Amino acid sequence: MTRQLTTLARKKLVVSALEDIKARDIVAIDVRRITSMFDWIVIASAESARQTRALARHLRDKLREAGITIVGTEGEESAEWVLVDTGDIVAHVMQPTVRAYYNLEELWGEGKFDRVVNPAMPLEAAARPGDPETELPANVPVRRPRTTARRSARTAAKPS
C-alpha cells in the first residue's frame, strides 16, 4: 500500500520540480477559501518556449514518480502558457509577457500567498500587507516596479 501525499507535500513537490529547471518567480497561492475547484495555484515563469515545455514535462515526470495522478495538461503546443492540473493543485508555467498580461496573481489576489521562491519580480508582489506569513520583514530591500506612465513620461521628455 502506497502512502498518499498531503496537499501541502504535493505543493512542495511542484515547487521543487519547478526550481529544478530554474523556473523564475515561483508563487504559490492558497485558494481554498475562494474556490472549491482546487486548493493551490502555483505560478512560475520560463524564459522561452523550450524552457516552458521542459518545465511542464519535468513537473509531470516528478508528479508521476510520486504516484500523483495528472488530470490534464494544456498549452504545450504554443508553450507560452502550459497548465498542469493535478486536481488539488494547478500549476501554470508562463512566459513573462503572457504572465504579465493575464496577471493571475491579481485575479486570485484574495488567496493567501506563499513567499516568492526565486524572485526576479519585486518581492512585494507576493506580500500581503498585514499578513504575518507573507508580509516582508523590514530589512528586506524592496524594488519598486516601473510603471508605464513613468516610462512614457521619460520617453516623451527626451529631445527628438
C-alpha positions as CSV (number, residue, x, y, z in Angstrom):
1,M,0.0,0.0,0.0
2,T,1.5,3.3,-1.0
3,R,1.2,6.4,1.2
4,Q,-0.7,9.3,-0.3
5,L,1.0,12.7,-0.1
6,T,-0.8,15.6,1.6
7,T,-1.8,18.6,-0.4
8,L,1.0,20.7,1.2
9,A,3.5,17.9,0.3
10,R,2.3,17.9,-3.2
11,K,2.6,21.7,-3.4
12,K,6.2,21.4,-2.1
13,L,6.9,18.8,-4.8
14,V,5.5,21.0,-7.5
15,V,7.6,24.0,-6.4
16,S,10.7,21.8,-6.0
17,A,10.2,20.4,-9.5
18,L,9.9,23.9,-11.0
19,E,13.0,25.0,-9.2
20,D,15.0,22.0,-10.6
21,I,14.9,23.5,-14.1
22,K,15.3,27.1,-13.0
23,A,11.8,28.4,-13.2
24,R,11.6,32.1,-12.1
25,D,9.2,34.0,-9.9
26,I,7.5,30.9,-8.4
27,V,4.4,31.9,-6.4
28,A,2.0,29.5,-4.6
29,I,-1.5,30.8,-3.8
30,D,-3.8,29.1,-1.3
31,V,-7.3,29.4,-2.9
32,R,-9.2,27.1,-0.6
33,R,-11.4,29.9,0.7
34,I,-12.1,31.3,-2.8
35,T,-13.0,28.2,-4.8
36,S,-13.8,24.5,-4.2
37,M,-12.3,23.5,-7.6
38,F,-8.7,23.2,-6.3
39,D,-6.6,24.1,-3.3
40,W,-3.4,25.7,-4.6
41,I,-2.3,27.6,-7.7
42,V,1.4,27.6,-8.4
43,I,2.6,30.1,-11.0
44,A,6.1,30.2,-12.5
45,S,7.9,32.0,-15.3
46,A,10.0,30.5,-18.0
47,E,12.3,32.4,-20.4
48,S,11.4,30.6,-23.6
49,A,9.0,28.2,-25.2
50,R,11.6,25.5,-24.9
51,Q,12.0,26.1,-21.2
52,T,8.3,26.3,-20.7
53,R,7.8,22.8,-22.3
54,A,10.8,21.4,-20.3
55,L,9.4,22.7,-17.0
56,A,6.0,21.2,-17.7
57,R,7.4,17.9,-18.8
58,H,9.8,17.7,-15.8
59,L,6.9,18.6,-13.5
60,R,4.7,15.9,-14.9
61,D,7.5,13.3,-14.6
62,K,8.2,14.2,-10.9
63,L,4.5,14.0,-10.1
64,R,4.1,10.6,-11.8
65,E,7.2,9.3,-10.0
66,A,5.5,10.3,-6.7
67,G,2.3,8.5,-7.8
68,I,0.3,11.6,-8.3
69,T,-2.4,11.4,-10.9
70,I,-2.3,14.2,-13.5
71,V,-5.8,15.3,-14.5
72,G,-4.7,17.2,-17.6
73,T,-2.1,19.3,-19.3
74,E,-2.8,22.1,-21.7
75,G,-0.9,24.6,-23.8
76,E,2.2,22.6,-24.8
77,E,1.8,23.3,-28.5
78,S,2.4,27.0,-28.2
79,A,4.3,26.8,-25.0
80,E,3.5,30.3,-24.0
81,W,1.4,29.1,-21.1
82,V,1.4,25.5,-20.0
83,L,-1.1,24.3,-17.3
84,V,-0.5,21.1,-15.4
85,D,-3.6,20.1,-13.3
86,T,-3.3,17.5,-10.5
87,G,-6.8,18.1,-9.2
88,D,-6.0,19.9,-5.9
89,I,-3.0,21.8,-7.4
90,V,-2.9,23.7,-10.7
91,A,0.5,24.7,-11.9
92,H,0.8,27.5,-14.5
93,V,4.2,27.8,-16.3
94,M,4.1,31.0,-18.3
95,Q,6.4,33.2,-20.4
96,P,6.9,36.6,-18.7
97,T,4.8,38.6,-21.3
98,V,1.9,36.2,-21.0
99,R,2.1,36.2,-17.2
100,A,2.1,40.0,-17.1
101,Y,-0.9,40.2,-19.5
102,Y,-3.1,37.7,-17.6
103,N,-1.9,38.7,-14.1
104,L,-3.2,35.6,-12.3
105,E,-1.7,36.9,-9.1
106,E,-4.2,39.8,-9.1
107,L,-7.1,37.6,-10.3
108,W,-6.5,35.2,-7.3
109,G,-5.4,38.0,-5.0
110,E,-7.9,37.1,-2.3
111,G,-6.0,33.9,-1.7
112,K,-3.1,33.5,0.7
113,F,0.3,33.9,-1.0
114,D,3.4,31.9,-0.1
115,R,6.6,33.9,-0.4
116,V,8.2,34.1,-3.9
117,V,10.7,31.3,-4.2
118,N,13.3,32.9,-6.5
119,P,12.2,36.5,-7.3
120,A,13.0,38.4,-10.4
121,M,9.9,40.4,-9.8
122,P,9.5,42.8,-6.9
123,L,9.1,40.9,-3.6
124,E,6.1,43.0,-2.5
125,A,4.0,41.4,-5.4
126,A,3.8,38.3,-3.3
127,A,3.4,40.0,0.0
128,R,0.0,40.8,1.5
129,P,0.0,43.8,3.9
130,G,-1.0,42.8,7.5
131,D,-0.5,39.1,6.8
132,P,2.4,37.9,9.0
133,E,3.0,34.9,6.8
134,T,3.6,36.9,3.6
135,E,4.5,40.4,4.9
136,L,8.1,41.2,4.2
137,P,10.5,41.9,7.1
138,A,11.5,45.5,7.5
139,N,15.2,44.7,6.5
140,V,14.3,43.2,3.1
141,P,15.1,45.7,0.3
142,V,12.1,46.3,-2.0
143,R,12.5,47.1,-5.7
144,R,9.8,49.4,-7.0
145,P,8.3,48.4,-10.3
146,R,8.4,51.0,-13.0
147,T,5.1,52.0,-14.3
148,T,4.1,52.6,-17.9
149,A,3.3,56.2,-17.1
150,R,6.8,56.9,-15.8
151,R,8.3,55.2,-18.9
152,S,6.0,57.2,-21.2
153,A,6.9,60.5,-19.4
154,R,10.6,59.7,-19.6
155,T,10.3,58.9,-23.3
156,A,8.3,62.0,-24.1
157,A,10.8,64.2,-22.2
158,K,13.7,63.2,-24.5
159,P,14.5,65.7,-27.2
160,S,14.0,64.4,-30.8
